[in-house]
Amino acid sequence: MDIETTLTYIKKNQSKFNEFGGFANVYNSISEQASSIVLARKDILLLPSWVIFGGGFFGPSVRIISTTQLVWAHIKKLNNYLILVVIPVPTGSNFSVLLYYHTDGQFRSKEISSNETGSTELMYALTTIAPWSFFGYDKDVEKAWNRMPNSLLLAKEARLQALIQQTTSEDK
C-alpha cells in the first residue's frame, strides 16, 4: 500500500468520504501526512491519523479508516500440522493481525496476514497511533464484539475522550 495508490483511489471515489468531512478533507490530510508514515507494507499503510489497507476480493481496492474508528486489534496465531497415520506433526505457524473497526455505521473486521515479527511490528505501530483502542486478545472482548459491539465502541470512545481531556489539560 502506498500514498500514490491511496490518493488516486480517493480522487476516483470522492463520494465515499462524507463521514470524514468530505473528499477534500481526507485527500488533504493524507497528503499532509505522507511524510509521516508510521508503517508501510504492501498490504497496509499507517499514518498518524489513518489506517489504509486493501479491501479484499469483493470490496473496494482500498479501505481507508480514521484511527479513531479502530476499536480492537490482536494477533492471531494458527498452528499448522501434518497428520501422519494418526500422529499430528507440527509444520509451522501462520500469523496475522485482526483489526476490528466501526465505519459507515457498521462493525467490520480485517485480517492482515504476516509473519510473527511483522505482526508484532504492526501491533506496536497501531498502539502508537490509536492508544485509545483495545489491544491483545481477550475472550471477554471477543464476546462483547460478537454480541454487543456498541458497548465496546462506547468503551473505546470513553478512552478516546479521556485521552483528549488529559492532553488538553496538559497543554494548559
Order of alpha helices (4+ residues) and beta strands (2+ residues): alpha-alpha-beta-beta-beta-beta-beta-beta-beta-alpha-beta-alpha-alpha
